[in-house]
């Protein structure tokens, strides 16, 4: 495997992991559950702060994977 393919592969793995983690965090635990806005008050709530912290990590992971994919594309385009 060449360098761009390795970088692109790990970028793809990071994007898939980030999207899967977002799906796991955002899916309702019960089919009939109310949206989070109906369950908690957003001002200074520890669960909401924790959720936003987790979401930020997953978005950052997905963005890092996407940038690795883009870098691999540019690297490969520069070699051909």
Backbone atoms as SQL, in Angstrom:
CREATE TABLE atoms (id INTEGER PRIMARY KEY, chain TEXT, resi INTEGER, resn TEXT, atom TEXT, x REAL, y REAL, z REAL);
INSERT INTO atoms VALUES
  (1, 'A', 1, 'UNK', 'N', 0.844, -1.188, 0.000),
  (2, 'A', 1, 'UNK', 'CA', 0.000, 0.000, 0.000),
  (3, 'A', 1, 'UNK', 'C', 0.883, 1.242, 0.000),
  (4, 'A', 2, 'UNK', 'N', 0.436, 2.214, -0.728),
  (5, 'A', 2, 'UNK', 'CA', 1.177, 3.469, -0.782),
  (6, 'A', 2, 'UNK', 'C', 0.759, 4.379, 0.379),
  (7, 'A', 3, 'UNK', 'N', 1.548, 5.423, 0.588),
  (8, 'A', 3, 'UNK', 'CA', 1.289, 6.355, 1.680),
  (9, 'A', 3, 'UNK', 'C', -0.086, 6.996, 1.634),
  (10, 'A', 4, 'UNK', 'N', -0.520, 7.532, 0.461),
  (11, 'A', 4, 'UNK', 'CA', -1.846, 8.147, 0.423),
  (12, 'A', 4, 'UNK', 'C', -2.969, 7.165, 0.730),
  (13, 'A', 5, 'UNK', 'N', -2.813, 5.916, 0.318),
  (14, 'A', 5, 'UNK', 'CA', -3.866, 4.929, 0.605),
  (15, 'A', 5, 'UNK', 'C', -3.940, 4.633, 2.097),
  (16, 'A', 6, 'UNK', 'N', -2.800, 4.584, 2.758),
  (17, 'A', 6, 'UNK', 'CA', -2.787, 4.323, 4.203),
  (18, 'A', 6, 'UNK', 'C', -3.433, 5.484, 4.955),
  (19, 'A', 7, 'UNK', 'N', -3.060, 6.725, 4.577),
  (20, 'A', 7, 'UNK', 'CA', -3.636, 7.904, 5.222),
  (21, 'A', 7, 'UNK', 'C', -5.141, 7.965, 4.960),
  (22, 'A', 8, 'UNK', 'N', -5.547, 7.704, 3.714),
  (23, 'A', 8, 'UNK', 'CA', -6.973, 7.705, 3.377),
  (24, 'A', 8, 'UNK', 'C', -7.743, 6.633, 4.122),
  (25, 'A', 9, 'UNK', 'N', -7.125, 5.443, 4.283),
  (26, 'A', 9, 'UNK', 'CA', -7.789, 4.359, 5.009),
  (27, 'A', 9, 'UNK', 'C', -8.030, 4.748, 6.463),
  (28, 'A', 10, 'UNK', 'N', -6.993, 5.278, 7.126),
  (29, 'A', 10, 'UNK', 'CA', -7.168, 5.659, 8.525),
  (30, 'A', 10, 'UNK', 'C', -8.109, 6.859, 8.669),
  (31, 'A', 11, 'UNK', 'N', -8.122, 7.743, 7.674),
  (32, 'A', 11, 'UNK', 'CA', -9.090, 8.836, 7.682),
  (33, 'A', 11, 'UNK', 'C', -10.509, 8.315, 7.580),
  (34, 'A', 12, 'UNK', 'N', -10.707, 7.312, 6.727),
  (35, 'A', 12, 'UNK', 'CA', -12.034, 6.707, 6.584),
  (36, 'A', 12, 'UNK', 'C', -12.462, 6.023, 7.874),
  (37, 'A', 13, 'UNK', 'N', -11.545, 5.319, 8.509),
  (38, 'A', 13, 'UNK', 'CA', -11.857, 4.665, 9.784),
  (39, 'A', 13, 'UNK', 'C', -12.254, 5.709, 10.837),
  (40, 'A', 14, 'UNK', 'N', -11.538, 6.836, 10.861),
  (41, 'A', 14, 'UNK', 'CA', -11.865, 7.885, 11.836),
  (42, 'A', 14, 'UNK', 'C', -13.229, 8.494, 11.556),
  (43, 'A', 15, 'UNK', 'N', -13.558, 8.709, 10.291),
  (44, 'A', 15, 'UNK', 'CA', -14.871, 9.275, 9.955),
  (45, 'A', 15, 'UNK', 'C', -15.974, 8.307, 10.349),
  (46, 'A', 16, 'UNK', 'N', -15.809, 7.033, 10.017),
  (47, 'A', 16, 'UNK', 'CA', -16.828, 6.033, 10.366),
  (48, 'A', 16, 'UNK', 'C', -16.986, 5.938, 11.883),
  (49, 'A', 17, 'UNK', 'N', -15.873, 5.957, 12.612),
  (50, 'A', 17, 'UNK', 'CA', -15.952, 5.886, 14.076),
  (51, 'A', 17, 'UNK', 'C', -16.656, 7.119, 14.641),
  (52, 'A', 18, 'UNK', 'N', -16.365, 8.293, 14.101),
  (53, 'A', 18, 'UNK', 'CA', -17.018, 9.507, 14.572),
  (54, 'A', 18, 'UNK', 'C', -18.508, 9.512, 14.299),
  (55, 'A', 19, 'UNK', 'N', -18.894, 9.086, 13.092),
  (56, 'A', 19, 'UNK', 'CA', -20.319, 9.054, 12.748),
  (57, 'A', 19, 'UNK', 'C', -21.051, 8.001, 13.589),
  (58, 'A', 20, 'UNK', 'N', -20.432, 6.837, 13.776),
  (59, 'A', 20, 'UNK', 'CA', -21.052, 5.794, 14.593),
  (60, 'A', 20, 'UNK', 'C', -21.207, 6.262, 16.044),
  (61, 'A', 21, 'UNK', 'N', -20.203, 6.948, 16.564),
  (62, 'A', 21, 'UNK', 'CA', -20.286, 7.453, 17.932),
  (63, 'A', 21, 'UNK', 'C', -21.380, 8.511, 18.056),
  (64, 'A', 22, 'UNK', 'N', -21.488, 9.390, 17.061),
  (65, 'A', 22, 'UNK', 'CA', -22.571, 10.377, 17.082),
  (66, 'A', 22, 'UNK', 'C', -23.926, 9.687, 17.071),
  (67, 'A', 23, 'UNK', 'N', -24.056, 8.666, 16.256),
  (68, 'A', 23, 'UNK', 'CA', -25.329, 7.942, 16.181),
  (69, 'A', 23, 'UNK', 'C', -25.653, 7.295, 17.530),
  (70, 'A', 24, 'UNK', 'N', -24.646, 6.697, 18.167),
  (71, 'A', 24, 'UNK', 'CA', -24.882, 6.051, 19.458),
  (72, 'A', 24, 'UNK', 'C', -25.291, 7.048, 20.528),
  (73, 'A', 25, 'UNK', 'N', -24.698, 8.243, 20.509),
  (74, 'A', 25, 'UNK', 'CA', -25.007, 9.236, 21.529),
  (75, 'A', 25, 'UNK', 'C', -26.369, 9.873, 21.280),
  (76, 'A', 26, 'UNK', 'N', -26.705, 10.135, 20.025),
  (77, 'A', 26, 'UNK', 'CA', -27.908, 10.904, 19.727),
  (78, 'A', 26, 'UNK', 'C', -29.175, 10.075, 19.590),
  (79, 'A', 27, 'UNK', 'N', -29.051, 8.761, 19.449),
  (80, 'A', 27, 'UNK', 'CA', -30.266, 7.953, 19.277),
  (81, 'A', 27, 'UNK', 'C', -31.022, 7.885, 20.602),
  (82, 'A', 28, 'UNK', 'N', -32.338, 7.874, 20.536),
  (83, 'A', 28, 'UNK', 'CA', -33.115, 7.786, 21.783),
  (84, 'A', 28, 'UNK', 'C', -32.965, 6.400, 22.413),
  (85, 'A', 29, 'UNK', 'N', -32.970, 6.355, 23.718),
  (86, 'A', 29, 'UNK', 'CA', -32.840, 5.072, 24.417),
  (87, 'A', 29, 'UNK', 'C', -34.128, 4.258, 24.325),
  (88, 'A', 30, 'UNK', 'N', -35.251, 4.943, 24.249),
  (89, 'A', 30, 'UNK', 'CA', -36.548, 4.277, 24.149),
  (90, 'A', 30, 'UNK', 'C', -37.260, 4.809, 22.914),
  (91, 'A', 31, 'UNK', 'N', -37.958, 3.946, 22.185),
  (92, 'A', 31, 'UNK', 'CA', -38.615, 4.397, 20.955),
  (93, 'A', 31, 'UNK', 'C', -39.593, 5.550, 21.163),
  (94, 'A', 32, 'UNK', 'N', -40.274, 5.605, 22.290),
  (95, 'A', 32, 'UNK', 'CA', -41.254, 6.654, 22.531),
  (96, 'A', 32, 'UNK', 'C', -40.719, 7.817, 23.355),
  (97, 'A', 33, 'UNK', 'N', -39.385, 7.939, 23.461),
  (98, 'A', 33, 'UNK', 'CA', -38.800, 8.970, 24.315),
  (99, 'A', 33, 'UNK', 'C', -39.048, 10.363, 23.753),
  (100, 'A', 34, 'UNK', 'N', -39.173, 11.305, 24.659),
  (101, 'A', 34, 'UNK', 'CA', -39.326, 12.700, 24.272),
  (102, 'A', 34, 'UNK', 'C', -37.973, 13.266, 23.853),
  (103, 'A', 35, 'UNK', 'N', -37.965, 14.314, 23.042),
  (104, 'A', 35, 'UNK', 'CA', -36.689, 14.969, 22.715),
  (105, 'A', 35, 'UNK', 'C', -36.025, 15.504, 23.977),
  (106, 'A', 36, 'UNK', 'N', -34.688, 15.629, 23.975),
  (107, 'A', 36, 'UNK', 'CA', -33.995, 16.117, 25.182),
  (108, 'A', 36, 'UNK', 'C', -34.489, 17.479, 25.641),
  (109, 'A', 37, 'UNK', 'N', -34.960, 18.316, 24.724),
  (110, 'A', 37, 'UNK', 'CA', -35.418, 19.639, 25.134),
  (111, 'A', 37, 'UNK', 'C', -36.643, 19.566, 26.037),
  (112, 'A', 38, 'UNK', 'N', -37.417, 18.495, 25.945),
  (113, 'A', 38, 'UNK', 'CA', -38.583, 18.335, 26.803),
  (114, 'A', 38, 'UNK', 'C', -38.248, 17.684, 28.138),
  (115, 'A', 39, 'UNK', 'N', -37.072, 17.050, 28.217),
  (116, 'A', 39, 'UNK', 'CA', -36.723, 16.302, 29.422),
  (117, 'A', 39, 'UNK', 'C', -35.903, 17.116, 30.421),
  (118, 'A', 40, 'UNK', 'N', -35.071, 18.017, 29.942),
  (119, 'A', 40, 'UNK', 'CA', -34.192, 18.768, 30.842),
  (120, 'A', 40, 'UNK', 'C', -34.262, 20.252, 30.516),
  (121, 'A', 41, 'UNK', 'N', -33.878, 21.042, 31.494),
  (122, 'A', 41, 'UNK', 'CA', -33.723, 22.482, 31.292),
  (123, 'A', 41, 'UNK', 'C', -32.245, 22.710, 30.967),
  (124, 'A', 42, 'UNK', 'N', -31.971, 23.435, 29.885),
  (125, 'A', 42, 'UNK', 'CA', -30.606, 23.516, 29.368),
  (126, 'A', 42, 'UNK', 'C', -29.657, 24.395, 30.158),
  (127, 'A', 43, 'UNK', 'N', -30.147, 25.204, 31.059),
  (128, 'A', 43, 'UNK', 'CA', -29.252, 26.119, 31.750),
  (129, 'A', 43, 'UNK', 'C', -28.462, 25.399, 32.836),
  (130, 'A', 44, 'UNK', 'N', -27.175, 25.296, 32.654),
  (131, 'A', 44, 'UNK', 'CA', -26.234, 24.738, 33.637),
  (132, 'A', 44, 'UNK', 'C', -26.613, 23.333, 34.104),
  (133, 'A', 45, 'UNK', 'N', -26.971, 22.483, 33.199),
  (134, 'A', 45, 'UNK', 'CA', -27.320, 21.108, 33.547),
  (135, 'A', 45, 'UNK', 'C', -26.121, 20.209, 33.240),
  (136, 'A', 46, 'UNK', 'N', -25.711, 19.379, 34.189),
  (137, 'A', 46, 'UNK', 'CA', -24.511, 18.565, 34.021),
  (138, 'A', 46, 'UNK', 'C', -24.638, 17.565, 32.882),
  (139, 'A', 47, 'UNK', 'N', -25.818, 16.972, 32.693),
  (140, 'A', 47, 'UNK', 'CA', -25.986, 16.026, 31.598),
  (141, 'A', 47, 'UNK', 'C', -25.825, 16.696, 30.242),
  (142, 'A', 48, 'UNK', 'N', -26.338, 17.895, 30.122),
  (143, 'A', 48, 'UNK', 'CA', -26.229, 18.629, 28.857),
  (144, 'A', 48, 'UNK', 'C', -24.778, 19.018, 28.598),
  (145, 'A', 49, 'UNK', 'N', -24.078, 19.481, 29.613),
  (146, 'A', 49, 'UNK', 'CA', -22.666, 19.823, 29.448),
  (147, 'A', 49, 'UNK', 'C', -21.862, 18.600, 29.039),
  (148, 'A', 50, 'UNK', 'N', -22.135, 17.465, 29.649),
  (149, 'A', 50, 'UNK', 'CA', -21.443, 16.231, 29.305),
  (150, 'A', 50, 'UNK', 'C', -21.749, 15.815, 27.867),
  (151, 'A', 51, 'UNK', 'N', -23.005, 15.946, 27.464),
  (152, 'A', 51, 'UNK', 'CA', -23.383, 15.598, 26.100),
  (153, 'A', 51, 'UNK', 'C', -22.668, 16.484, 25.094),
  (154, 'A', 52, 'UNK', 'N', -22.636, 17.789, 25.340),
  (155, 'A', 52, 'UNK', 'CA', -21.960, 18.689, 24.411),
  (156, 'A', 52, 'UNK', 'C', -20.463, 18.405, 24.361),
  (157, 'A', 53, 'UNK', 'N', -19.863, 18.038, 25.479),
  (158, 'A', 53, 'UNK', 'CA', -18.443, 17.687, 25.504),
  (159, 'A', 53, 'UNK', 'C', -18.196, 16.436, 24.651),
  (160, 'A', 54, 'UNK', 'N', -19.041, 15.426, 24.811),
  (161, 'A', 54, 'UNK', 'CA', -18.912, 14.207, 24.009),
  (162, 'A', 54, 'UNK', 'C', -19.137, 14.485, 22.533),
  (163, 'A', 55, 'UNK', 'N', -20.149, 15.281, 22.221),
  (164, 'A', 55, 'UNK', 'CA', -20.413, 15.620, 20.828),
  (165, 'A', 55, 'UNK', 'C', -19.231, 16.353, 20.211),
  (166, 'A', 56, 'UNK', 'N', -18.616, 17.253, 20.955),
  (167, 'A', 56, 'UNK', 'CA', -17.476, 17.978, 20.452),
  (168, 'A', 56, 'UNK', 'C', -16.330, 17.016, 20.118),
  (169, 'A', 57, 'UNK', 'N', -16.087, 16.033, 20.959),
  (170, 'A', 57, 'UNK', 'CA', -15.032, 15.050, 20.693),
  (171, 'A', 57, 'UNK', 'C', -15.328, 14.259, 19.422),
  (172, 'A', 58, 'UNK', 'N', -16.577, 13.836, 19.255),
  (173, 'A', 58, 'UNK', 'CA', -16.928, 13.037, 18.089),
  (174, 'A', 58, 'UNK', 'C', -16.851, 13.864, 16.807),
  (175, 'A', 59, 'UNK', 'N', -17.271, 15.113, 16.882),
  (176, 'A', 59, 'UNK', 'CA', -17.180, 15.985, 15.704),
  (177, 'A', 59, 'UNK', 'C', -15.715, 16.238, 15.362),
  (178, 'A', 60, 'UNK', 'N', -14.878, 16.430, 16.368),
  (179, 'A', 60, 'UNK', 'CA', -13.457, 16.641, 16.118),
  (180, 'A', 60, 'UNK', 'C', -12.817, 15.404, 15.498),
  (181, 'A', 61, 'UNK', 'N', -13.186, 14.216, 15.975),
  (182, 'A', 61, 'UNK', 'CA', -12.673, 12.972, 15.397),
  (183, 'A', 61, 'UNK', 'C', -13.096, 12.831, 13.941),
  (184, 'A', 62, 'UNK', 'N', -14.358, 13.126, 13.649),
  (185, 'A', 62, 'UNK', 'CA', -14.857, 13.039, 12.284),
  (186, 'A', 62, 'UNK', 'C', -14.155, 14.059, 11.393),
  (187, 'A', 63, 'UNK', 'N', -13.945, 15.256, 11.881),
  (188, 'A', 63, 'UNK', 'CA', -13.257, 16.283, 11.103),
  (189, 'A', 63, 'UNK', 'C', -11.802, 15.900, 10.846),
  (190, 'A', 64, 'UNK', 'N', -11.149, 15.314, 11.830),
  (191, 'A', 64, 'UNK', 'CA', -9.768, 14.870, 11.630),
  (192, 'A', 64, 'UNK', 'C', -9.702, 13.767, 10.574),
  (193, 'A', 65, 'UNK', 'N', -10.647, 12.857, 10.602),
  (194, 'A', 65, 'UNK', 'CA', -10.680, 11.800, 9.588),
  (195, 'A', 65, 'UNK', 'C', -10.942, 12.352, 8.205),
  (196, 'A', 66, 'UNK', 'N', -11.858, 13.306, 8.105),
  (197, 'A', 66, 'UNK', 'CA', -12.161, 13.908, 6.804),
  (198, 'A', 66, 'UNK', 'C', -10.959, 14.695, 6.283),
  (199, 'A', 67, 'UNK', 'N', -10.253, 15.375, 7.159),
  (200, 'A', 67, 'UNK', 'CA', -9.072, 16.113, 6.703),
  (201, 'A', 67, 'UNK', 'C', -7.960, 15.148, 6.276),
  (202, 'A', 68, 'UNK', 'N', -7.854, 13.994, 6.934),
  (203, 'A', 68, 'UNK', 'CA', -6.884, 12.992, 6.508),
  (204, 'A', 68, 'UNK', 'C', -7.244, 12.439, 5.126),
  (205, 'A', 69, 'UNK', 'N', -8.532, 12.227, 4.885),
  (206, 'A', 69, 'UNK', 'CA', -8.962, 11.788, 3.557),
  (207, 'A', 69, 'UNK', 'C', -8.630, 12.833, 2.498),
  (208, 'A', 70, 'UNK', 'N', -8.906, 14.101, 2.800),
  (209, 'A', 70, 'UNK', 'CA', -8.612, 15.171, 1.854),
  (210, 'A', 70, 'UNK', 'C', -7.110, 15.268, 1.607),
  (211, 'A', 71, 'UNK', 'N', -6.330, 15.154, 2.667),
  (212, 'A', 71, 'UNK', 'CA', -4.877, 15.175, 2.512),
  (213, 'A', 71, 'UNK', 'C', -4.380, 14.036, 1.650),
  (214, 'A', 72, 'UNK', 'N', -4.969, 12.865, 1.823),
  (215, 'A', 72, 'UNK', 'CA', -4.578, 11.721, 0.997),
  (216, 'A', 72, 'UNK', 'C', -4.934, 11.954, -0.468),
  (217, 'A', 73, 'UNK', 'N', -6.098, 12.555, -0.718),
  (218, 'A', 73, 'UNK', 'CA', -6.480, 12.867, -2.099),
  (219, 'A', 73, 'UNK', 'C', -5.500, 13.850, -2.735),
  (220, 'A', 74, 'UNK', 'N', -5.161, 14.895, -2.004),
  (221, 'A', 74, 'UNK', 'CA', -4.220, 15.886, -2.537),
  (222, 'A', 74, 'UNK', 'C', -2.848, 15.258, -2.751),
  (223, 'A', 75, 'UNK', 'N', -2.414, 14.431, -1.823),
  (224, 'A', 75, 'UNK', 'CA', -1.123, 13.746, -1.929),
  (225, 'A', 75, 'UNK', 'C', -1.104, 12.855, -3.172),
  (226, 'A', 76, 'UNK', 'N', -2.155, 12.081, -3.352),
  (227, 'A', 76, 'UNK', 'CA', -2.226, 11.195, -4.507),
  (228, 'A', 76, 'UNK', 'C', -2.300, 11.990, -5.816),
  (229, 'A', 77, 'UNK', 'N', -3.056, 13.070, -5.822),
  (230, 'A', 77, 'UNK', 'CA', -3.163, 13.896, -7.018),
  (231, 'A', 77, 'UNK', 'C', -1.817, 14.531, -7.368),
  (232, 'A', 78, 'UNK', 'N', -1.038, 14.869, -6.362),
  (233, 'A', 78, 'UNK', 'CA', 0.287, 15.436, -6.604),
  (234, 'A', 78, 'UNK', 'C', 1.281, 14.434, -7.150),
  (235, 'A', 79, 'UNK', 'N', 1.072, 13.156, -6.889),
  (236, 'A', 79, 'UNK', 'CA', 1.987, 12.123, -7.372),
  (237, 'A', 79, 'UNK', 'C', 1.682, 11.690, -8.807),
  (238, 'A', 80, 'UNK', 'N', 0.473, 11.947, -9.290),
  (239, 'A', 80, 'UNK', 'CA', 0.135, 11.476, -10.644),
  (240, 'A', 80, 'UNK', 'C', 0.305, 12.549, -11.685);
